[in-house]
Amino acid sequence: MTSRFRAIPAVNEVLADPRVVELMGRYSRDAIVEVAREELGAARSAVGAGADPPTLPELAQSVARSAAARWAPWPRRVVNATGVVLHTNLGRAPLSEDSLKAVAIAASGYSNLELDLRDGKRGSRQARISDLVCQATGAEAALVVNNNASALMLGLAAVAAGKEVIVSRGEAVEIGGGFRIPDVLRQSGASLVEVGTTNRTYAKDFEDAIGENTGAILSVHASNFRVVGFTHSPAIGELAAVGRRAGVPVMHDLGSGCLLDTRPYGLAHEPMPQQSAAAGVTLGFFSGDKLLGGPQAGIIIGGREWVAKVARHPLARAVRIDKLSMAALSATLLHYIHGEAERKVPVWRMISAPVDELRRRAAGWLAAAGAWAAVVDTRSAIGGGSLPGETQESAALRIDCAALGISPGETLARLRGFDPPIVGRIEAESALLDPRTILPEQDEAIMGALRALRNG
Ligand SMILES: *Cc1c(COP(=O)(O)O)cnc(C)c1O
């Protein structure tokens, strides 16, 4: 036993190996020493468990592999073949070309982020972006922060701290990642008053709950679940009217920031910021990287005085948006203002892709796939906290895993092993590649992977 341990090369031998010395030049000496120690530790455990002691070349090789994995550039580009347009694990919305250019300009040099070029004085990073938000939504005023979770938190803290906020029992929900409406309210210093029932709440329930200590009415869009059957919730216009009559602010968390009507694409209606603004809500909140198709951001719209009150709150500085997101958001909003969002914003290009075109693309991959693939009709989801349960008619390439002799899970694992990694989905015991979310320039990567899969 001891002799087997003794056969493991010593740390000094490993560190003196020319292959390891070369790694020290590429990374750093200290970093490689640490990796070598870890690899030796792992080797000792393996030998203890009965494995053969590694040779010096094997150890050098595992140090190189471990270093490459640890310091590989991240994040890596992957091909989204799931058909889920807004996939939170894959970074939600891809940006438009113009948005990428705007980011490059803001990131690669100095910019007039907070400088008024006419008089050379300090400007506001919010002035320009809020003007664009107002143009795109019809709101009177706007403020942009880091994400929608912080936007809502900030709005509640500025408007309703120390007071009661009335929420429908069916909307005191968890949005995801531990973001729960009752907790957010508590953190912002407000207290929750629930009205109605889980499935049915009426405008009158809110009206009856308004009292001396009411700070706001809050409506939260059910963006990641659906209550079906015997249900009712008041339209945002009704709530706005209740608030106006009682002199109580009405806050609307829309979630997605959907500026285009989803119905022409065979989807249910998703609440739109324009409608929320037109209904006269006091403050509306939405994300930048869901159906808006831009960068991570939290966008607050509303009446001038209320937005100014929110902007003055000390938390506003703590949740400030960074300049790269602001640049991307600015370019994204311009697509809507110019009426070109469907053509230029990637998520809308995907959502609006005709199913015939998707079928043609999937059929184009068939030659690379061989006999064990077929083009099938399927449905793809929007995902990412938008349109829960809603799917669109789609077409995809189905890989017959049984014919390949591997399980669907193994097929997906192999697809993830390609460069770039391909992320597919499983449906009815088969692996599916859905062209809806695959960028046109990635078709080559798909075909290369299919050829490699076919050849084992
Ligand atoms: C997604 C979502 C949020 C959180 O938005 P982020 O931009 O991810 O912080 C809040 N509320 C609703 C209703 C949502 O759908």
The ligand as an ORCA input file, in Angstrom:
! r2SCAN-3c Opt
* xyz 0 1
  C     -39.461     38.682    -13.863
  C     -40.329     39.399    -12.910
  C     -39.773     40.177    -11.893
  C     -38.299     40.283    -11.674
  O     -37.707     40.938    -12.761
  P     -36.105     40.909    -12.932
  O     -35.852     41.864    -14.044
  O     -35.757     39.491    -13.261
  O     -35.518     41.353    -11.653
  C     -40.635     40.850    -11.044
  N     -41.973     40.759    -11.207
  C     -42.539     40.012    -12.188
  C     -44.029     39.948    -12.285
  C     -41.735     39.308    -13.072
  O     -42.290     38.578    -14.034
*
